[in-house]
Amino acid sequence: MGVYEKRMPIVLYLGANIKEYEAKSGEIIKQGIDEGNFRCALCLGPMKTHSHYERGIKETGGQITITVVWCDKCVKYRALLPDFLLQHKHYSGNEVEYVVIEGATEHVSRIDTAASESTARRWIMEVGARIVQAVGTLKILFGQCGRAVNEVIIEPGFAYGELEQVLELAPREIKSSGNKLGMANIWLGTNMAPAYI
């Protein structure tokens, strides 16, 4: 995992799942580098490929190769993270999202997950709190993009449900793996928000 995961990643669509990631991510990343789509948060200069590292996905037992880009002027590094993963999590974003959704109606001991009960409980608390923050940030970001979010139409309650409702009001469609946590992270990163889910 190394030093790169401690830095803010760039979250983007790099395939809907591990198989697509392995088949398509290299081409998508190369095109993004060639077009200057990955920018340094400090100087806004284009970033270049620096290195790679392996990242495991616990529930599948598989590993994928993550590309790290860097700004040679500012000496800043960022991992290019597929939207079906979450930063600092050993399980996929899909697994975490499933647990968070199920945790709204099921006791944690009844959730069918490969994660331990204590891990599932932690996800429900930590990720739930991050979702609340993301909902507020996304409302502001969408408003700045010219798509004000009408509070009256957002049904309050379950944070994940609010996230889904806010994402439906996004100013434009973006390509994603279908994972709402990942989609929110793409929007947050696109607008250089200081935190991810």
N, C-alpha and C positions, 0 to 999 in steps of 0.2 A: 504494500500500500504506500508506504513512504511519505515523503514530505508533501507531495502534490495534493493529496486529499485534504490537507489542512487549509489549503487555499480555496477561495471561492471558485467553483467550477463554472464552466459554460454549459448549460443544459440545453440540449437540442434533440430533434428527431434524427435518429441514426438507424432506424429500422424499428419495426413493431415488436420484435422479440430478439432473442439471442441469435437465432438462425439468420434472420434478416440483417441483424447487426453485423454478423460475420461476413455476409455477402455484399452489403451495401455501404457500410460505414467508411471504408477506405476511400471510395469514390466520392462520397458526400464531403468528407473532410478535405480531400485534395481540392475539390471544386471550391469549397469555402476558403481555403488558404489562397488559391489562385485568384479568387475574386476579392480578397481582402475583407471577408465577412467577419473574421474574428479580430476584435479590436482590443487594444490595451485600455484598461479602465482609467489609467493615469494620463497618457499622452494621446490616446485615441489612434495611435499608429497600428498598422496591421501586424498581427502576430504570425509567427512561423512555427512549423513543427519542431519540437525539441526532442521528445523522447516518448517512451511508452512504458506502461506498467500493467501487470496482471491484477485483475480484481475478481475475486470469487463471488459466486451467488449461492448462498448456503442451501436454499431449498432444492436447487437442481444439482448441486455438486459441481456445476460447471464453472469455467472461468472465461473471461473475455479480456481482450487487450484494450486498454484505455490510452488514447493519444493525449499527450501533453503539448500545449503550445506555449510560446514565450515571446515576450517583447525584449529584443536584444538591447534596446535603448534604456528601458527602465529596469531590466533584469527581473521581470515579473512573469510568473508561470501560472497557467490555468489548465486544468484537466477538461477535456471535452467529454462530458458525461451524457450517455443516452437517457432520454426522458423516462425510460422504464426502470431506472435505478434512482435511489435517493442517496444524497451525500451522507457518508459515514454510516451507512447501513449495510449489513452483510446479506440481508435478504433483498429480493427485488422490490421495487416500488409497488408492483402489483400485489405482492403478498402483504405488504404493510397496509396498502389501501383496503384490501379485503378485510383484514383484522379490524381496522378502524370502522369500517361500515358495519361489520357484524357486531362489534362491541357496543353499538348503539342500542341493539335489541337483545343480544345474547350475553349471558354471563361468560366471562373470559374463559372459564374452564370448559365451556361447550363449543368454543370456536375451533373449527377443523383447520389447524395450521401446524406446520413443521416447527415453528418457533415455540420456545418454552412459555409457560403461562406467565412468568414474570416478564419476559420480553414482550409478549403481547400486551400485558397491562401497561408497560412502559410506553409502547407505541401509542396506545390509546390516549394516554395522558400527554406525552411530549408532542407527538404529531398533531393531536387534537388542538393543542395550544398554538402550534405553528400555523395550522389551518386558519384559526381565528385571526392571527396577525396577517396572513396572506390575503384573506377576504378583505380586510380593511385597506391594505396596500393596493390590491387589484382595483377596488372601487375608485381610489384616487387616480391610479394610472390610466384606467379606462376613461375617466373624466378628462384627464389631460390629453388623451387621444381624440377627444371630441365625442365620446360615447358615455355621457353621464349615466350612472346607475341610479335608477329610481328606487329609493328605499322602500316605497310602498309595495312594490311588486316582489320584493325579496321576503319569502316566508321565513321568519326567524325560528331558531331552534337548534337542531343538529348542525354543527359547524360544517361537516362534509356536505350536507344538503345545501347550505348557504353557498359553499364554494362552487358546487355544480350550477346553481342558479346564476351566480356572478359570471362564471365562465361562459354561460350561454349568451351573456350580454356583451361579450368581447367585441371590440371594434372591427375585427376581421377574423376569418378562420385561419388557424395555423395547423400545420401537419404535426400530428403527435401519435404516439403508440396507443392512445385511447385511455391511458391512465390519467385521471384528473389531477392527481398530485404532480405528475410529470408535466402536464399541460400548464398548470399554474406556475411551475418552476421555469418553464420556457418563457412565459409572459414576464415573470419577475426578473429573470436574467436579461431579457431583451430590453427591458427598461431600466437596467442596472440598479434594481432594488438591492438593498444591503443584506437581504436574508432570503433563504429558501426554506421550503417545507422540508 
